[in-house]
Amino acid sequence: MVEYGAGNLTSVLKGLTAAGADPFVTGQSEDIDAAHATVVPGVGNFAATDAISDRMRDALVRAVARGRPLLGICLGLQFLFEGSDEAPGARGLGLLKGRCYLLQGEVKVPHVGWNNLCIVRPSCLLKDVQDSSQVYFTHSYAAPVTDACIAETEYATRFSAAVEREHVFGVQFHPEKSGTVGLQILRSFTSFVCSRNA
């Protein structure tokens, strides 16, 4: 799991451990090269991703190119895209096309609390999750609905609540705070990682 000063690492570590993973936290690119998979957590402003060094970014892209699974959580999901209007000068990882945008409309921002997942296509990450399951969100910016989207949520507008492209995954919500549904999602990710390394 990548440490860059913007993650709620303790709860994510507990969630991954409960899901059967053996997670560790690192800020070293060499550890990403050796890991079976990587999780990029995060809360707060997109500008926080500037703390992710070029060496770490290169290691993440290299790991994905080698077929190693990558999961972005909340700000980590937004980091998978090209960038965000929240911090126009900060670069995303660019593994997914599009930019994140501010939630707008007759709603209170940030979007905090439980909301439904509308599953739009089959996926590895959500294979054992029921449509309309409730998960826990806390964010002001959101990722666009693209062909990588596997589940949408509506809050003033539709946005990507979960994405999946081959072995790149992301969730806008916090699975570690989403009860049994969130735990199942972390289990599915862990099982996918294990299947790649069997």
Sine and cosine of phi, psi and omega as CSV:
sin_phi,cos_phi,sin_psi,cos_psi,sin_omega,cos_omega
0.00,0.00,0.73,-0.69,-0.11,-0.99
-0.99,0.12,0.78,-0.62,0.07,-1.00
-0.98,-0.20,0.88,-0.48,0.08,-1.00
-0.64,-0.77,0.35,0.94,0.12,-0.99
1.00,0.07,0.18,0.98,-0.06,-1.00
-0.76,-0.66,0.26,0.97,-0.09,-1.00
-0.92,-0.40,0.53,-0.85,0.17,-0.99
-1.00,0.05,0.96,0.29,-0.22,-0.97
-0.91,0.42,-0.60,0.80,-0.10,-1.00
-0.88,0.47,-0.73,0.68,-0.03,-1.00
-0.94,0.34,-0.58,0.82,0.05,-1.00
-0.92,0.39,-0.66,0.75,0.07,-1.00
-0.86,0.51,-0.70,0.72,0.01,-1.00
-0.89,0.46,-0.67,0.74,0.01,-1.00
-0.90,0.45,-0.71,0.71,0.01,-1.00
-0.91,0.42,-0.65,0.76,0.02,-1.00
-0.89,0.45,-0.69,0.72,0.03,-1.00
-0.89,0.45,-0.45,0.89,0.01,-1.00
-0.99,0.11,-0.02,1.00,0.06,-1.00
0.99,-0.15,0.11,0.99,0.03,-1.00
-1.00,0.07,0.19,-0.98,0.06,-1.00
-0.84,-0.54,0.95,0.31,-0.16,-0.99
-0.98,0.18,0.40,-0.92,0.16,-0.99
-0.59,-0.81,0.36,-0.93,-0.05,-1.00
-0.96,-0.27,0.67,-0.74,-0.01,-1.00
-0.51,-0.86,0.45,-0.89,0.18,-0.98
-0.89,-0.45,0.19,0.98,-0.08,-1.00
-0.97,-0.25,0.79,-0.62,-0.02,-1.00
-0.90,0.45,-0.51,0.86,-0.01,-1.00
-0.89,0.46,-0.55,0.84,0.02,-1.00
-0.93,0.37,-0.55,0.84,0.03,-1.00
-0.92,0.40,-0.62,0.78,0.03,-1.00
-0.87,0.49,-0.54,0.84,-0.07,-1.00
-1.00,-0.03,-0.27,0.96,-0.12,-0.99
-0.97,0.22,0.49,-0.87,0.08,-1.00
-0.96,0.28,-0.44,0.90,-0.01,-1.00
-0.33,-0.94,0.24,-0.97,0.00,-1.00
-0.72,-0.69,0.61,-0.79,0.13,-0.99
-0.88,-0.47,0.75,-0.66,0.10,-0.99
-0.92,-0.38,0.98,-0.19,0.04,-1.00
-1.00,0.09,-0.13,-0.99,0.10,-1.00
0.39,-0.92,0.60,-0.80,0.14,-0.99
-0.68,-0.73,0.47,-0.88,0.06,-1.00
0.96,-0.27,-0.37,-0.93,-0.12,-0.99
-0.97,0.25,0.60,-0.80,0.01,-1.00
-0.86,0.51,-0.42,0.91,0.03,-1.00
-0.87,0.50,-0.38,0.92,0.02,-1.00
-0.88,0.48,-0.42,0.91,-0.02,-1.00
-0.94,0.34,-0.24,0.97,0.10,-1.00
-0.87,0.49,-0.38,0.92,0.01,-1.00
-0.96,0.28,-0.21,0.98,0.06,-1.00
-0.98,0.19,0.91,-0.41,-0.13,-0.99
-0.92,0.39,0.33,-0.94,0.07,-1.00
-0.87,0.49,-0.59,0.81,0.03,-1.00
-0.90,0.44,-0.65,0.76,0.03,-1.00
-0.93,0.36,-0.67,0.74,0.04,-1.00
-0.86,0.51,-0.72,0.70,0.02,-1.00
-0.87,0.49,-0.64,0.77,0.01,-1.00
-0.91,0.42,-0.64,0.77,0.02,-1.00
-0.91,0.42,-0.71,0.70,0.02,-1.00
-0.90,0.44,-0.65,0.76,0.01,-1.00
-0.90,0.45,-0.66,0.75,0.01,-1.00
-0.90,0.44,-0.68,0.74,0.04,-1.00
-0.89,0.45,-0.67,0.74,0.02,-1.00
-0.88,0.47,-0.47,0.88,0.03,-1.00
-1.00,0.07,0.01,1.00,0.04,-1.00
1.00,-0.02,0.23,0.97,0.00,-1.00
-0.99,0.13,0.77,-0.64,-0.01,-1.00
-0.90,0.44,0.55,-0.83,0.02,-1.00
-0.71,-0.70,0.76,-0.65,0.03,-1.00
-0.84,-0.54,0.84,-0.54,0.11,-0.99
-0.98,-0.22,0.71,-0.70,-0.01,-1.00
-0.88,-0.47,0.82,-0.57,0.03,-1.00
0.85,0.53,-0.94,-0.34,0.07,-1.00
-0.86,0.52,-0.51,0.86,0.05,-1.00
-0.89,0.45,-0.57,0.82,0.11,-0.99
-0.90,0.43,-0.72,0.69,-0.03,-1.00
-0.88,0.47,-0.56,0.83,0.02,-1.00
-0.89,0.45,-0.42,0.91,0.01,-1.00
-0.93,0.38,-0.38,0.92,-0.03,-1.00
-1.00,0.08,-0.08,-1.00,-0.10,-1.00
-0.97,0.24,-0.43,0.91,-0.01,-1.00
0.17,-0.99,-0.15,-0.99,-0.03,-1.00
-0.56,-0.83,0.60,-0.80,0.08,-1.00
-0.91,0.42,-0.28,0.96,0.01,-1.00
-0.92,0.40,-0.54,0.84,0.01,-1.00
-0.57,-0.82,0.99,0.16,-0.13,-0.99
-0.83,0.55,-0.44,0.90,-0.02,-1.00
-1.00,0.10,-0.15,0.99,-0.03,-1.00
-1.00,-0.02,0.73,-0.69,-0.01,-1.00
-1.00,0.03,0.69,-0.72,0.22,-0.98
-0.99,0.15,0.02,-1.00,0.00,-1.00
-0.97,0.24,-0.42,0.91,0.08,-1.00
0.97,0.22,0.31,0.95,0.06,-1.00
-0.96,0.27,-0.40,0.91,0.05,-1.00
-0.82,-0.57,0.60,-0.80,-0.02,-1.00
-0.98,0.22,0.54,-0.84,0.09,-1.00
0.91,-0.41,0.24,-0.97,0.02,-1.00
-0.85,-0.53,0.53,-0.85,0.04,-1.00
-0.99,0.12,0.45,-0.89,-0.16,-0.99
-0.65,-0.76,0.32,-0.95,0.00,-1.00
-0.96,0.27,0.73,-0.68,0.13,-0.99
-0.92,0.40,0.79,-0.61,-0.05,-1.00
-0.70,-0.71,0.39,-0.92,-0.01,-1.00
0.73,-0.68,-0.22,-0.98,-0.03,-1.00
-1.00,0.07,0.85,0.52,0.01,-1.00
-0.68,-0.73,0.35,-0.94,0.07,-1.00
-0.99,0.12,0.74,-0.67,0.05,-1.00
-0.88,-0.47,0.74,-0.67,0.19,0.98
-0.97,0.26,0.33,-0.94,0.11,-0.99
-0.99,0.16,0.95,-0.30,-0.05,-1.00
-0.80,-0.60,0.81,-0.59,0.08,-1.00
0.78,-0.63,-0.22,-0.98,-0.09,-1.00
-1.00,0.07,0.63,-0.78,0.05,-1.00
-0.48,-0.88,0.26,-0.97,-0.10,-1.00
-0.99,0.13,0.52,-0.85,0.22,-0.98
-0.99,-0.13,0.81,-0.59,0.13,-0.99
-0.97,-0.25,0.97,-0.22,-0.07,-1.00
-0.97,0.25,0.81,-0.59,-0.12,-0.99
-0.96,-0.29,-0.26,0.97,0.07,-1.00
-0.31,-0.95,0.37,-0.93,0.01,-1.00
-0.89,0.46,0.52,-0.85,-0.02,-1.00
-0.41,-0.91,0.32,-0.95,0.11,-0.99
-0.95,0.32,-0.66,0.75,-0.12,-0.99
-0.92,0.39,-0.60,0.80,-0.09,-1.00
-0.94,-0.33,0.34,0.94,-0.14,-0.99
-0.88,0.48,-0.48,0.88,-0.01,-1.00
-0.93,-0.36,0.39,0.92,0.01,-1.00
-0.94,-0.33,0.73,-0.68,0.01,-1.00
-0.98,0.21,0.60,-0.80,0.11,-0.99
-0.85,0.53,0.59,-0.81,-0.02,-1.00
0.95,0.30,0.21,0.98,0.10,-0.99
-0.89,0.46,0.51,-0.86,-0.02,-1.00
-0.99,-0.10,0.70,-0.71,0.06,-1.00
-0.71,-0.71,0.24,-0.97,-0.15,-0.99
-0.98,-0.22,0.82,-0.57,-0.02,-1.00
-0.92,-0.39,0.48,-0.88,0.27,-0.96
-0.42,-0.91,0.98,-0.20,-0.07,-1.00
-0.24,-0.97,0.36,-0.93,0.06,-1.00
-0.92,-0.40,-0.42,0.91,0.01,-1.00
-0.92,-0.40,0.43,-0.90,-0.10,-1.00
-0.61,-0.79,0.34,-0.94,0.00,-1.00
-1.00,-0.01,0.55,-0.84,0.00,-1.00
-0.93,0.36,0.36,-0.93,0.10,-0.99
-0.99,0.13,0.92,-0.39,0.01,-1.00
-0.81,-0.59,-0.12,-0.99,0.01,-1.00
-0.94,0.33,-0.14,0.99,0.09,-1.00
-0.99,0.10,-0.20,0.98,-0.07,-1.00
-0.93,0.38,0.75,-0.67,0.10,-0.99
-0.92,-0.39,-0.29,0.96,0.07,-1.00
-0.46,-0.89,0.68,-0.73,0.04,-1.00
-0.95,-0.31,0.35,-0.94,0.22,-0.98
-0.69,-0.73,0.51,-0.86,0.02,-1.00
-0.92,-0.38,0.79,-0.61,0.12,-0.99
-0.49,-0.87,1.00,-0.03,-0.16,-0.99
0.97,0.25,-0.66,0.75,0.04,-1.00
-0.57,-0.82,0.26,-0.97,0.08,-1.00
-0.99,0.15,0.66,-0.75,0.06,-1.00
-0.61,-0.79,0.25,-0.97,0.02,-1.00
-0.97,0.24,0.92,-0.40,0.08,-1.00
-1.00,0.07,-0.46,0.89,0.04,-1.00
-0.49,-0.87,0.61,-0.79,0.00,-1.00
-0.77,-0.64,0.42,-0.91,0.05,-1.00
-0.40,-0.92,0.81,-0.58,0.15,-0.99
-0.66,-0.75,0.95,-0.31,-0.08,-1.00
0.82,0.57,-0.94,-0.34,-0.05,-1.00
-0.94,-0.33,0.32,0.95,0.11,-0.99
-0.96,-0.27,0.83,-0.55,-0.07,-1.00
-0.79,-0.61,0.44,-0.90,0.10,-0.99
-0.38,-0.92,0.54,-0.84,0.07,-1.00
-0.73,-0.69,0.73,-0.68,0.03,-1.00
-0.97,0.22,-0.50,0.86,0.01,-1.00
-0.99,0.16,0.06,-1.00,0.01,-1.00
-0.97,-0.24,0.98,-0.19,0.00,-1.00
-0.89,0.47,-0.52,0.85,-0.02,-1.00
-0.94,0.34,-0.19,0.98,0.05,-1.00
-0.89,-0.46,0.20,0.98,-0.12,-0.99
-0.94,-0.33,0.47,0.88,0.13,-0.99
0.87,0.48,-0.58,-0.82,-0.08,-1.00
-0.92,0.40,-0.53,0.85,0.03,-1.00
-0.91,0.41,-0.72,0.69,0.02,-1.00
-0.89,0.46,-0.65,0.76,0.02,-1.00
-0.89,0.45,-0.63,0.78,0.02,-1.00
-0.90,0.44,-0.62,0.78,0.03,-1.00
-0.90,0.43,-0.68,0.73,0.06,-1.00
-0.91,0.42,-0.59,0.81,0.07,-1.00
-0.90,0.44,-0.67,0.75,0.01,-1.00
-0.89,0.45,-0.65,0.76,0.05,-1.00
-0.90,0.44,-0.71,0.70,0.00,-1.00
-0.88,0.47,-0.67,0.74,0.02,-1.00
-0.90,0.43,-0.64,0.77,0.03,-1.00
-0.89,0.46,-0.69,0.73,0.03,-1.00
-0.87,0.49,-0.71,0.70,0.00,-1.00
-0.88,0.48,-0.63,0.78,-0.02,-1.00
-0.92,0.39,-0.48,0.88,0.02,-1.00
-0.97,0.22,-0.33,0.94,-0.07,-1.00
-0.91,-0.42,0.24,0.97,-0.01,-1.00
-0.94,0.33,0.00,0.00,0.00,0.00
